[in-house]
Every structure is written in C-alpha cells, then in structure tokens.
Amino acid sequence: MSPLIRLLASFIALMMAMGIGRFALTPQLPHLIGEGQVDLTAAGLIAAANYLGYFLGALDAMFARRPEQVQRRLLGGLWLCVLLTLASFWAWGFWPHLALRFGTGVASAWVMVMITALSQPLAAAAGRPRLGALVFAGPGLGIFLTGLLALGSNLLGQTSDVLWLVYAGAALIMLLVILPALPKPTAAATHTAPVVVSGNSGIARLCVVYALYGVGYIIPATFLSQMASAQFKGQWQADLFWPCFGLAAAIGVLLVSLRKPNPNTTSRWLMATLWLQAAGVFACLLGSGAGLALGVVLCGSPFLACMQLVVMRARELAPHATQRNIGLLTACFAIGQLSGPLLAALSSHFSGGLQPALVIAGSGLVLAGGLLLRPANASAVKPCAQTALR
C-alpha cells in the first residue's frame, strides 16, 4: 500500500482519536452542566481525569518497543475511543463521566504516540515530509467535525446522550475505513535509541516548554464552548466557536507545513506560535463575544502547529529516538494539561469564574516562548535531521 494512503489513514486516526475520543467533552460541557449532571468545578475535575489518563497512556507508550506492542496499543487505543464514547451514552453524573474520560485519555495517548512515531519516519522515507506534517491537522478537523455535529444536535434539540451516540457512530465509521491502511510497525521503526540531549536546550528544555504549553492552551480548549454558551445565553451562535477553533487549528498546521525546512528556525517558529496563543488566551479575558472570537483565532491557529513544531524539533535534536522522545514529550504535555483543569476547578471554586486560571495560562505560554529565546548550539542539530526534513 502506498505511503500516501497510510499517511491519510494516520490523519483520520488522529482525527478520530483526538477530535472525538479526546476533545468530545468540550462541546458536551454546556449540556452536562445544563442538565444538572455536573457543575463547572466538577467539569474541571472530569477534564483533569482525561489528562491524567493521557499522561499514563503516554508513559506506557514509551516502553512499547516490539512491533506487536506498538500494534496492540494503536489498535487498542482506536477501539477504546469508539467503545468508551459509546458507553458515555449511558453515563450520568460525575463519577461515570470521570471514569470514561480517564479511559479515553489513555486510549488517545496511545494513538497519538504510535501514529506520530510511525507516520513521521514513513513520510520522511517517502520524501514527503510536508505530508507527514499535515497528519497533525487531523485533530483540528476532528474538532471541527465534533463542533458541527454538536451544532446540528443542538438545533434539533437533542440531549447529551444522543450526541454521545452520534460521536460514537462517526468514530466507528472512521475506524472501519482506515483499519486496512494504518501504518505497520516494524523493528526498525520501533527501535528506541538513548535520548540525546543537546548542550544548551535539548529534549529536557523542550519538555518544560511543552508542559507549559499544555497548561496554557488547555483551559480555553476545554472550556471554550462553556464560555461561549455563557456569553450567548445558550443560543446557537455559541456552538460555532468550537468548530471554528478546530478549523483554525487545521489551517495553522497547513501554514506551518509550508515553511521552508530549516532546523535553525524551528525554535523561532515555535516561540512565535506560543506567544500568539498567549495573546489569544488573554483575549478570552475581555468577556465579550469579540474577545472569544479573537481567542478562537489566536488560540486555535497555533494549537496543533505548536505540537507539530515540537515534534519536528525533537526529531532535530535526536533523530534516532523518535518514539521514546515523543512519549516523553507527550507525558510532559499531559502533566501540563492535567494542571490546567485542576487550576480551572480551583479558579471556579474560589472566584466563581475562569479569569484567574486564564491569566496563569497565558503567563505560562509567555514563559514557554521565553525559554526558546536562547539560541541553540550548532551541535544541537544533527546533520541527518536536516536531511530528513528536506
């Protein structure tokens, strides 16, 4: 099967596992809160359980060395995303949703790490690195899809349980389509070399940056639909913000994929996207529809582009340890994401809103960009990484 078809299957896998399995909670929050299943504080804790599962799934993925281990996690993660989303149809209240979101967190981390580790070397070997980069637009279009389905469901007056069923059906269709075309793990693709850390920034500093990014983006990404619903008093216009966020994220990946491959500029592009997203988080503090719309554009556009640039930078620093480093980075990212909803829960509990959490989130993104100001040593970029990006 051609690399193009396998990369398309990878794209759809991330579209399903991340857009539906991972982020379906966001457009559901106004329903769950409106139906009296949870309050805003409990919603933050449910989101935190999802990111705790993501953290544990990423840690586990780091130790999948043999091809059969990679294959089990990839297929298991995809099927779990479908089945746990379907099980949400019967869930009611805090604890069932918390348990199910924890499970989808583990599953989506497995899919993210395995698809990244398999698709990027595949694209490089085929001489199509830009197509490999576009795989990261999958979650954005997945978010766009969940947002449109939520909009249609709300216009028809459906409840949260019906929307869970719609999401599960869409996820199942996507999974059945891509199963024969998913990338196949090989011994060479799953080899894990020691993590290489450069003299000045390296993987360790990139992990800190990625953790801060996790804190910064996750509060608007989790609570955007709820903020819009509160602003527009539950009217249908509020349902436009989430699909627009996903569409902006996919466009951001496309724009970054068009940049001229140059390992010496990756950090600068990453710094710019982090600061752009910080501006979007602060825009959400304006407390108006225009502020939220600006937040959608400024937070959404760099959302997946940041992820894409971090993966690219990791491959530049240690091109022979892709899976291990992606697992490590994903775990750090998940720690940041886990901190975000807990911070939101504390903010909601003590201040009655998300404003203090948004201030801290935006400040974390500013700090993350600042950590990249220090130029990298010439030795930080391996010659083979430069070749792989051409």
C-alpha positions in Angstrom: 0.0 0.0 0.0 1.3 3.5 -0.9 2.8 5.8 1.8 0.2 8.4 0.8 -2.7 6.1 1.7 -1.1 5.2 5.0 -0.5 8.8 5.8 -4.1 9.6 5.1 -5.1 6.7 7.4 -2.9 8.3 10.1 -4.6 11.6 9.6 -8.0 10.1 10.0 -6.8 8.1 13.1 -5.8 11.3 14.8 -9.0 13.0 13.6 -11.0 10.3 15.4 -8.9 9.6 18.5 -8.2 13.2 19.3 -11.1 15.1 17.8 -13.7 12.7 19.1 -12.1 10.4 21.7 -10.2 13.2 23.3 -12.0 16.5 22.8 -15.6 15.5 22.6 -16.0 16.6 26.2 -15.7 20.3 25.3 -18.9 20.7 23.2 -20.7 18.4 25.7 -19.9 20.6 28.8 -22.8 23.0 28.2 -25.1 20.0 28.0 -23.8 18.3 31.1 -23.9 21.5 33.1 -27.3 22.5 31.8 -28.7 19.0 32.5 -27.5 19.2 36.1 -25.1 16.3 35.8 -22.1 18.4 36.9 -21.1 21.9 37.7 -18.2 23.9 36.4 -15.9 22.8 39.2 -16.8 19.1 38.6 -16.3 19.6 34.9 -12.7 20.7 35.5 -12.1 17.6 37.5 -13.5 15.4 34.7 -11.2 17.1 32.3 -8.3 16.5 34.6 -9.1 12.8 34.7 -8.9 12.7 31.0 -5.5 14.3 31.0 -4.3 12.0 33.8 -5.2 9.1 31.6 -3.4 10.8 28.7 -0.3 11.1 30.9 -0.4 7.5 31.9 -1.0 6.3 28.4 2.0 8.4 27.1 4.2 6.9 29.8 3.2 3.4 28.9 3.7 4.1 25.2 7.4 5.0 25.8 8.0 1.3 26.6 6.4 -0.2 23.6 9.5 -1.5 21.8 8.4 -4.5 19.8 6.2 -4.2 16.7 3.4 -6.3 18.3 3.4 -4.0 21.3 3.0 -0.9 19.1 0.3 -2.6 17.1 -1.7 -3.6 20.2 -1.6 -0.1 21.6 -2.5 1.5 18.3 -5.5 -0.7 17.6 -6.5 -0.9 21.3 -6.5 2.8 21.6 -8.6 3.3 18.5 -11.2 0.7 19.5 -11.3 2.1 23.1 -12.0 5.5 21.8 -15.1 4.2 19.9 -16.3 1.9 22.8 -15.9 4.4 25.6 -17.6 7.1 23.6 -20.5 4.7 23.0 -20.5 3.9 26.8 -20.9 7.6 27.5 -24.5 7.3 26.1 -25.5 5.5 29.3 -23.4 7.6 31.7 -25.0 10.1 34.1 -23.3 12.2 36.7 -19.8 13.0 37.9 -18.2 9.6 38.5 -19.2 7.7 35.4 -18.1 10.6 33.1 -14.9 10.9 35.1 -14.1 7.2 34.6 -14.9 7.2 30.9 -12.9 10.4 30.2 -9.9 8.8 32.1 -10.1 5.8 29.7 -10.3 7.9 26.6 -7.3 9.8 27.8 -5.2 6.6 27.9 -6.5 5.5 24.6 -5.9 8.8 22.8 -2.4 9.0 24.1 -1.6 5.5 22.7 -2.9 6.6 19.3 -1.1 9.9 19.3 2.3 8.5 20.3 2.1 5.4 18.0 0.8 7.3 14.9 3.4 10.1 15.4 6.2 7.5 15.7 5.0 5.6 12.6 3.8 8.3 10.3 6.7 10.8 10.5 9.5 8.3 9.5 7.2 6.9 6.8 6.7 10.4 5.4 10.5 11.2 5.5 11.4 7.8 3.9 8.9 8.6 1.1 10.4 12.0 0.6 7.1 13.7 1.6 7.9 15.4 5.0 5.2 18.0 4.4 2.5 15.3 4.1 3.8 13.9 7.4 3.4 17.4 8.9 -0.2 17.6 7.7 -1.1 14.4 9.7 -1.2 16.8 12.7 -4.1 18.6 11.1 -6.2 15.5 11.9 -7.2 16.6 15.4 -8.2 20.0 14.1 -10.6 18.6 11.5 -11.8 16.1 14.2 -12.7 19.1 16.5 -14.3 20.8 13.5 -16.5 17.7 13.0 -17.5 17.3 16.6 -18.4 21.0 16.7 -20.6 20.7 13.6 -22.3 17.6 15.0 -22.9 19.4 18.3 -24.4 22.4 16.4 -26.7 20.1 14.4 -27.7 18.2 17.5 -28.4 21.4 19.4 -30.5 22.9 16.6 -32.6 19.7 16.7 -33.0 20.0 20.5 -31.2 16.8 21.3 -29.6 16.0 24.7 -26.1 15.0 25.6 -26.7 11.2 25.5 -27.9 11.4 21.8 -24.8 13.4 20.9 -22.5 10.8 22.5 -24.2 8.2 20.3 -23.7 10.4 17.2 -20.0 10.8 18.1 -19.6 7.0 18.7 -21.2 6.3 15.3 -18.9 8.7 13.5 -15.8 7.3 15.2 -16.8 3.7 14.3 -17.2 4.6 10.6 -13.8 6.3 10.5 -12.1 3.4 12.3 -13.6 0.7 9.9 -12.5 2.8 6.9 -8.8 3.1 8.0 -8.2 -0.3 9.6 -6.6 -1.9 6.5 -4.5 1.2 5.7 -2.9 2.0 9.0 0.9 2.2 9.1 2.5 -1.1 10.0 5.1 -1.1 12.8 8.5 -2.7 12.0 11.5 -3.5 14.1 13.4 -0.5 12.6 10.6 1.9 13.2 10.2 1.0 16.8 13.9 0.9 17.8 14.5 3.2 20.7 17.9 4.7 20.9 19.1 6.6 24.0 17.7 10.0 24.4 20.1 12.6 23.1 20.2 15.9 24.9 22.0 18.9 23.4 24.4 21.0 25.3 22.1 24.0 25.9 18.4 23.3 25.3 17.8 19.8 24.1 15.0 17.5 24.9 14.9 18.5 28.6 14.1 22.1 27.9 11.7 21.2 25.2 9.9 19.1 27.7 9.5 22.1 30.0 8.3 24.2 27.1 5.7 21.5 26.1 4.5 21.2 29.7 3.9 25.0 29.9 2.2 24.8 26.6 -0.1 22.1 28.0 -1.2 24.3 30.9 -1.6 27.3 28.6 -3.8 26.0 25.8 -5.9 23.5 27.7 -8.2 25.9 29.6 -9.6 27.6 26.5 -9.6 24.3 24.6 -11.6 22.7 27.4 -13.9 25.5 28.4 -14.4 27.5 25.2 -17.8 26.1 24.5 -18.9 26.7 28.0 -17.6 30.3 27.9 -19.4 30.9 24.6 -22.6 29.4 26.0 -22.5 31.7 29.0 -21.8 34.7 26.8 -24.6 34.0 24.3 -27.0 32.6 26.9 -27.2 29.2 25.3 -28.1 30.5 21.8 -27.0 28.5 18.7 -24.3 31.1 17.9 -22.3 29.7 20.8 -22.0 26.4 19.0 -20.0 28.0 16.2 -16.9 28.7 18.4 -15.7 25.1 18.8 -15.8 24.1 15.1 -14.2 27.4 14.2 -11.4 26.5 16.8 -10.8 23.2 15.1 -10.8 24.7 11.6 -8.3 27.4 12.7 -6.1 24.6 14.2 -6.1 22.7 10.9 -5.3 25.8 8.9 -2.4 26.6 11.3 -0.9 23.2 10.6 -1.2 23.8 6.9 0.5 27.2 7.1 3.4 25.9 9.2 3.9 22.9 6.9 4.5 25.4 4.0 7.6 26.9 5.8 11.0 26.3 4.2 12.5 23.4 6.2 15.4 24.8 8.2 16.3 23.3 11.6 17.9 26.6 12.6 14.5 28.4 12.6 12.2 25.8 14.2 12.6 27.2 17.7 11.8 30.7 16.5 8.6 29.5 14.8 7.7 27.6 18.0 8.3 30.7 20.1 6.1 32.8 17.8 3.2 30.3 17.9 3.4 30.1 21.7 3.2 33.9 22.1 0.4 34.1 19.6 -1.5 31.6 21.6 -0.8 33.6 24.8 -2.4 36.6 23.2 -5.5 34.5 22.4 -5.8 33.3 26.0 -5.6 36.9 27.2 -8.2 37.9 24.6 -10.7 35.5 26.3 -10.5 37.7 29.4 -12.2 40.5 27.5 -15.6 39.0 28.5 -17.3 39.6 25.2 -18.2 37.8 22.0 -15.5 39.7 20.1 -12.9 38.6 22.7 -13.9 35.0 22.4 -13.8 35.2 18.6 -10.3 36.7 18.8 -9.4 33.9 21.2 -10.6 31.3 18.8 -8.4 32.6 16.0 -5.3 33.3 18.2 -5.6 30.2 20.3 -6.8 27.9 17.6 -4.4 28.7 14.8 -1.2 27.8 16.8 -2.8 24.9 18.7 -1.7 22.0 16.6 1.1 23.9 14.9 2.8 24.1 18.3 2.5 20.3 18.5 3.8 19.9 15.0 6.8 22.1 15.7 7.7 20.4 19.0 7.7 17.0 17.2 9.9 18.5 14.5 12.3 20.0 17.0 12.5 16.7 18.9 13.5 14.9 15.7 16.1 17.5 15.0 17.7 17.0 18.4 17.5 13.2 18.5 16.5 11.8 15.1 17.1 8.2 16.2 14.9 8.2 19.3 11.6 9.3 17.8 9.2 7.1 19.7 10.9 7.4 23.1 11.2 11.1 22.9 7.6 11.6 21.6 6.4 9.5 24.5 8.4 11.6 27.0 7.2 14.9 25.5 3.6 13.7 25.4 3.9 12.7 29.1 5.2 16.2 30.0 2.5 17.7 27.8 -0.1 15.7 29.7 1.2 16.9 33.1 0.6 20.5 31.9 -2.8 19.6 30.6 -3.6 17.9 33.9 -2.6 21.0 35.8 -4.9 23.2 33.6 -8.3 21.8 34.5 -7.3 21.5 38.2 -6.3 25.1 38.0 -9.7 25.9 36.4 -11.5 24.0 39.1 -9.7 26.0 41.8 -10.4 29.2 39.9 -14.1 28.4 39.6 -14.4 27.3 43.3 -12.7 30.4 44.8 -13.5 33.1 42.3 -16.6 31.9 40.6 -15.1 32.1 37.2 -12.1 31.2 35.0 -10.4 34.6 34.9 -7.5 33.8 37.3 -6.9 30.5 35.6 -6.7 32.2 32.2 -4.2 34.8 33.5 -1.9 32.0 34.7 -2.4 30.0 31.5 -1.5 33.0 29.3 1.5 33.8 31.5 2.8 30.2 31.2 2.7 30.5 27.4 4.7 33.7 27.5 7.3 32.0 29.7 7.4 28.9 27.4 8.2 31.2 24.5 10.8 33.0 26.5 12.6 29.7 27.2 13.3 29.4 23.5 14.9 32.8 23.2 18.3 31.3 24.0 19.9 30.2 20.7 20.8 26.6 20.2 24.3 25.3 19.8 25.2 24.3 16.3 25.8 20.8 17.6 22.2 20.6 18.8 21.0 19.8 15.3 22.3 16.6 13.8 23.1 16.6 10.1 20.8 13.6 9.5 17.9 15.5 10.9 18.5 18.3 8.4 18.5 15.7 5.6 15.3 14.1 6.9 13.5 17.5 6.7 14.3 18.1 3.0 
